[in-house]
């Protein structure tokens, strides 16, 4: 702690402008409650390793056959955690992972059948010119009609079927998608999104055994570093590994790989299982509070971390988000699409991942739901914004960014202070 304090003091003295930006960012995080699915603090274990002296080392492998010990450890733990046959952990972000998958399995002008056209946003450039077709939820039931999806697949013969249900708070029958993919000879690609944590903790069904390839981020739900992960069947491992190298992902940072390895270890612990269970309980409580206040929900009751609130027609989602940000409550406005192009809904896509990370419990999330719901139906003037802000400040004022209750229990061992001092000697502190 003294070392950290001394470093911060020197940064403040050396670069006061940067220090002020850092201070403001930290203050904002502490005083703000985020219901945005991609927001959640990294684990202190992961953060420490990412910021450790391991960052001084990197490995440049030009061959897909070579892997560092840290990479092997992270990949093996990812496979064990998700029940996968092969894992790629060296990609810097999910955008890179998406492009690797496309360039491995699709060719220009291929037909691709995608849930709500997800992943099309990553297809730019001459080598990524694909023809996307959409399947979606039925407007009457908000469910997938697998007979319609199968008919569409048989008619269009896609080379790839993508399922990335980032806006869907229900479980999906991935076995039926697998059957459709087999019927037309298509690759089945599932993106876990922020459901990765609940899947790792075995709280919701996993698509890994049904998919040819799976992608997700190690951050947000899993509390790891911001990297992109690819899981795949063994028969595709060599091809994907080589594509990763061919697309320039040869350099590896030991600190990031070490942070990944401990991230996957943490996600397999009892403390993370408790966290995942609390995420689900908090989502149900958030729904309860919203319903109590009169807000309209879509796809309720939720079966994961998501809660979808239908916005009144008169409400602009972007303006609403800006007003709530003034009250230190962050929300994500979205459009909820259906299979009928004429029918869509303005929504808020809310998540309980970050509030749970900060140790908020069901009673707190019900209060958040009631407060948000009342605001949606209010004039949304400055007085109403101030009222929301008062509630949020009271909820988060003493909450950590990452609660210690989610850290794994471990028996104390003799701490190797000499080793840590050696690792830090370059700081001359």
PEVENUR-V852859 format. One record per backbone hydrogen bond with DSSP energy under -0.5 kcal/mol. NH is the residue of the N-H (numbers start at 1). CO is the residue of the C=O. Records with the same first field share a line. If there is no record, write none. Layout:
BEGIN
NH = CO ; CO
END
This chain:
BEGIN
5 = 1
6 = 2
7 = 3
8 = 4
9 = 5
10 = 6
11 = 7
12 = 8
13 = 9
14 = 10
15 = 11
19 = 15
20 = 16
21 = 17
22 = 18
23 = 19
24 = 20
25 = 21
26 = 22
27 = 23
28 = 24
29 = 25
30 = 26
31 = 27
32 = 28
33 = 328
34 = 32
35 = 330
39 = 36
40 = 38
43 = 223
47 = 43
48 = 44
49 = 45
50 = 46
51 = 47
52 = 49
55 = 52
56 = 53
57 = 54
59 = 252
61 = 59 ; 250
62 = 60
66 = 63
72 = 68
73 = 69
74 = 70
75 = 71
76 = 72
77 = 73
78 = 74
79 = 75
80 = 76
81 = 77
82 = 78
83 = 79
84 = 79
85 = 232
86 = 232
88 = 230
91 = 228
97 = 93
98 = 94
99 = 95
100 = 96
101 = 97
102 = 98
103 = 99
104 = 100
105 = 101
106 = 102
109 = 129
110 = 107
112 = 131
113 = 160
114 = 112 ; 133
115 = 162
116 = 114 ; 135
117 = 114
118 = 115
120 = 117
122 = 119
123 = 120
124 = 122
128 = 125
129 = 126
130 = 128
131 = 110
132 = 130
133 = 112
135 = 114
138 = 143
142 = 138
145 = 136
146 = 144
149 = 145
150 = 146
151 = 147
152 = 148
153 = 149
154 = 150
155 = 151
156 = 152
157 = 153
159 = 111
160 = 111
161 = 187
162 = 113
163 = 189
166 = 164
168 = 165
169 = 167
174 = 172
176 = 173
177 = 173
178 = 174
179 = 175
180 = 176
181 = 177
182 = 178
183 = 179
184 = 180
185 = 181
186 = 181
187 = 159
189 = 161 ; 187
190 = 188 ; 213
191 = 163
192 = 190 ; 215
195 = 192
196 = 193
199 = 195
200 = 196
201 = 197
202 = 199
203 = 198
204 = 198
210 = 207
211 = 207
212 = 188
213 = 188
214 = 231
215 = 190
216 = 229
218 = 227
222 = 219
223 = 220
224 = 218
227 = 225
228 = 91
229 = 216
230 = 88
231 = 214
232 = 86
233 = 212
236 = 233
237 = 234
238 = 234
240 = 236
241 = 237
242 = 238
243 = 239
244 = 240
245 = 241
246 = 242
247 = 243
248 = 245
249 = 244
250 = 248
252 = 59
254 = 57 ; 252
255 = 54
257 = 253
258 = 254
259 = 255
260 = 256
261 = 257
262 = 258
263 = 259
264 = 260
265 = 261
266 = 262
267 = 263
268 = 264 ; 265
269 = 266
272 = 266
273 = 269
274 = 270
275 = 271
276 = 272
277 = 273
278 = 274
279 = 275
280 = 276
281 = 277
282 = 278
283 = 279
284 = 280
285 = 281
286 = 282
287 = 283
288 = 284
289 = 285
290 = 286
291 = 287
292 = 288
293 = 289
294 = 291
295 = 290
296 = 310
297 = 295
298 = 308
303 = 169
307 = 350
308 = 298
309 = 307 ; 348
310 = 296 ; 308
311 = 346
315 = 312
317 = 315
320 = 316
321 = 317
322 = 318
323 = 319
324 = 320
325 = 321
326 = 322
327 = 323 ; 324
328 = 325
329 = 324
330 = 33
333 = 331
334 = 347
336 = 345
337 = 335
338 = 343
339 = 137
341 = 339
343 = 340
344 = 342
345 = 336
347 = 334
348 = 309
349 = 332
350 = 307 ; 348
351 = 35
352 = 305
356 = 352
357 = 353
358 = 354
359 = 356
360 = 355
365 = 361
366 = 362
367 = 363
368 = 364
369 = 365
370 = 366
371 = 367
372 = 368
373 = 369
374 = 370
375 = 371
376 = 372
377 = 373
378 = 375
385 = 381
386 = 382
387 = 383
388 = 384
389 = 385
390 = 386
391 = 387
392 = 388
393 = 389
394 = 390
395 = 391
396 = 392
397 = 393
399 = 396
403 = 357
406 = 403
407 = 404
417 = 415
420 = 416
421 = 417
422 = 418
423 = 419
424 = 420
425 = 421 ; 422
427 = 424
428 = 425
END
